[in-house]
């Protein structure tokens, strides 16, 4: 249809700085100027979102004759517009072949952004500059081996049989930067994480589609690794969708124990259920509930000793955002204040679970308000019940120096760790949990033996002596 070709030509002209949208629209001699102008403006408005969906769906790889600007206009009409006008001409059958994948990638982008409305995709996070965007484009492709279905050795052997060159275990960031072609490495920190060259696309790979591989950035793998729940544990994943971290927890637990996963969005949970089923997760109970409304005194959670809290955030550290819209501004103070308020409430609520021993708080945000400030607030509220555990002392990028102990927190970024932007804090209980004290108080007293009084006193002292030793 002539409308779509004209819109694509205007977009190309704007990108090449041949003129403004209005000037190019009028110069196009297209009969319905108002219709063309509206289509171009709306497509341009969602340009970064459309680029992401098109790239994720592999549309331009599959349709090599389709030009990028025309693809953007057509995908806008399919996903965000009023549908193909005038029947869509010869372009409608082409898009029909890919509409399932395009709609799936669009829905997945919403899940990652934590939004439900199309307009919310336009909201921007803390935005790095052009240099950061270049670094983001150089971040390697991290692939987590799903140990519920296979093991690293088997996957490495598979890729070697397919013509890939295994370079062994990485020893430095320079090894990752040097990756090219069909070479890959084993990560230096996580034994189940493989590293491929930047821009490697494995979305269509049979191992990914079968759930043997999880496409997950290294920084995103750290929360579950640092929580480290042993098999048989009871764990809460407080804001669980889209589910990559949940599946990682299940793998660490070997599907033994219970994971209580909460999320308020039914569509996000449905997508998460599909992901977990594909990954072979069987120890997870999904609930369409607000974590803040969950009672810590509920008997279902009285054995929960581990909580992973990765709440909604600005997403300012996400690589896709850094690549999509370079140079954009930071979130408004109002939005940051609202996000931080929710994050503080969620973290403080999590710390009230009576048997909790260890909690990991993480975000994919670069903003201090959502990271160090939230942790400091929660530490103040906990009145010394929890402490910041020193996580991965050798990790090069630490928390901002905003309070005493913030160096125990971790940060990640393309420039310092060759990963997406991330923040992690590990909190550990420093006192005996209430549930243990209650159990001890309700335990039956032992009947004293009929030994002589003096001897009994000696035995009592001998048994009590270790409790006077200093803690180590």
C-alpha positions, -999 to +999 in steps of 0.1 A: +000+000+000+013+035-010+007+048+026+032+025+041+059+031+015+054+069+019+057+066+057+089+046+054+104+071+030+096+100+055+112+080+084+143+074+063+145+110+054+142+121+090+169+097+101+192+110+073+185+146+084+169+155+051+143+175+068+116+176+095+086+151+096+062+178+086+084+191+057+090+156+044+054+147+046+043+176+025+071+170+001+060+134-004+029+146-024+009+118-007-027+128-011-039+123+025-013+144+043-031+142+077-032+104+075+005+101+066+016+126+092-002+108+120+012+074+110+048+087+108+045+105+141+031+075+160+057+052+144+085+075+153+071+079+188+074+041+194+106+038+173+128+023+199+101-002+211+095-013+175+132-018+168+135-040+199+105-061+189+117-065+153+152-075+164+140-099+190+116-116+165+143-118+138+119-103+112+146-087+091+167-119+091+137-139+079+126-113+053+158-101+037+140-079+011+120-060+037+137-026+044+140-016+081+119+016+079+091-002+061+093-030+086+089-005+114+058+011+099+042-023+093+049-037+127+035-005+142+002-011+123+002-047+135+009-041+172-001-005+180-021+009+151-056+004+138-048-027+117-038-027+081-056-001+061-071-009+027-064-046+033-027-040+037-019-050+001+009-074-004+024-066+030-003-082+051+005-118+041+041-111+049+033-098+084+008-126+090+036-151+087+054-135+117+026-120+137+026-147+164+063-142+171+060-104+169+031-103+194+050-127+217+081-105+217+060-074+223+043-090+253+077-102+266+090-066+264+061-054+285+068-081+311+105-071+312+095-034+316+069-043+342+041-024+324+006-033+311-002-003+289+014+004+255+020+040+266+040+030+296+067+016+273+075+052+265+085+060+300+123+063+303+148+053+329+182+067+339+199+070+305+235+066+298+253+085+271+266+074+237+298+059+252+277+037+275+256+026+246+287+015+227+298-005+258+263-020+261+265-032+225+298-050+234+283-070+263+286-107+255+257-131+253+254-150+286+236-183+285+227-202+317+227-240+315+195-253+330+208-280+354+173-293+359+175-307+324+212-311+315+247-301+326+274-277+314+296-305+301+269-319+279+260-285+265+297-277+258+301-310+240+270-303+220+282-269+208+316-283+200+300-309+178+281-281+160+314-264+150+318-240+180+353-236+195+353-239+233+380-216+248+379-230+284+371-210+315+374-172+313+401-157+335+395-120+329+372-095+312+397-093+284+389-129+276+352-120+272+360-089+251+381-110+227+353-135+219+345-136+182+327-158+157+318-192+170+340-192+201+326-194+236+338-196+272+328-209+306+322-180+330+348-176+358+322-173+386+292-193+377+299-229+366+266-232+347+271-200+327+284-200+292+296-168+274+292-162+236+302-132+215+281-100+217+250-101+195+249-139+193+213-148+187+201-181+202+164-175+203+158-200+176+182-226+190+167-260+198+183-261+232+168-228+242+134-238+229+135-270+248+144-253+281+179-266+283+193-231+280+181-199+296+192-166+280+200-146+311+226-119+317+253-127+342+242-099+366+207-113+366+221-147+377+238-133+408+207-129+430+198-165+431+234-176+434+240-153+464+207-164+480+219-200+477+190-219+491+199-255+497+177-283+484+146-287+506+144-250+515+112-229+516+118-198+495+097-167+486+103-150+452+084-118+461+081-102+426+087-132+405+077-125+368+091-131+342+106-161+360+143-165+350+155-160+386+127-184+398+139-211+375+175-205+387+164-209+423+146-242+414+178-254+397+199-246+428+174-264+450+173-293+425+135-291+425+134-300+462+116-278+486+091-250+479+092-217+461+063-194+467+063-170+437+041-139+437+031-114+411+000-092+406-003-094+368-022-124+356-007-122+321+029-120+335+021-151+356+007-170+326+039-163+307+060-172+337+041-205+341+050-214+305+086-205+311+088-226+342+071-256+326+096-254+297+124-253+322+111-284+341+104-265+374+081-285+396+087-270+431+071-236+425+037-224+436+026-194+416+001-169+432-016-139+417-012-119+449+004-088+462+034-097+482+027-067+505-006-083+514+009-117+524+009-122+562+043-132+576+024-151+603+006-173+578+015-209+586+022-216+549+053-195+552+065-203+587+094-223+573+105-196+548+142-189+555+151-173+521+135-144+502+145-130+468+131-095+463+136-081+428+108-054+428+096-032+400+121-005+392+129+021+366+149-005+346+176+021+339+203-005+338+187-027+312+209-032+281+179-030+258+170+005+270+206+017+268+207+005+231+172+017+222+171+053+233+206+068+239+207+103+254+173+103+270+167+117+304+165+102+339+131+094+354+113+122+371+117+128+408+081+119+413+085+085+396+117+077+415+100+087+447+070+064+440+092+035+430+115+039+460+085+041+483+072+008+470+106-008+472+111+003+508+078-011+518+084-044+501+119-048+517+107-039+552+078-063+548+101-091+537+123-086+568+093-093+591+090-130+581+098-148+614+120-176+601+139-155+575+176-160+576+188-146+543+174-121+518+187-108+485+174-074+473+182-066+436+172-042+409+182-035+373+183+002+381+213+026+382+196+050+405+208+055+441+172+062+452+162+026+443+193+009+455+215+021+484+188+045+498+162+017+499+187-007+517+197+020+542+161+027+550+154-010+556+185-014+578+173+015+599+139+000+603+153-035+612+169-022+644+200-044+641+181-076+635+197-079+600+231-070+587+246-065+552+266-096+543+298-090+524+289-105+490+316-115+466+345-095+480+364-098+448+336-083+427+351-050+412+320-028+413+307-020+449+278+000+462+280+038+463+296+052+495+263+066+509+264+049+543+287+028+564+287-008+551+274+001+516+306-014+502+291-048+509+265-042+482+273-050+445+268-030+414+272-041+378+275-022+345+288-027+310+320-007+316+330-024+349+317-060+346+306-064+310+270-070+321+238-052+323+234-025+350+224-041+383+224-037+420+224-064+447+224-064+485+225-095+507+209-092+542+214-118+569+198-122+603+220-116+632+198-130+659+179-163+666+146-161+646+114-158+666+101-192+654+132-209+669+127-192+702+091-201+703+099-237+695+124-238+723+100-223+747+073-248+739+096-278+740+090-302+770+115-298+799+139-327+805+134-346+837+165-342+858+184-374+867+185-386+903+223-379+905+237-362+936+229-325+938+266-314+936+273-336+907+242-324+889+254-288+893+287-297+878+269-312+848+248-281+843+279-259+844+297-281+819+267-279+795+263-242+799+300-233+795+301-232+756+274-205+756+298-181+773+323-184+745+327-154+722+310-156+688+334-162+659 
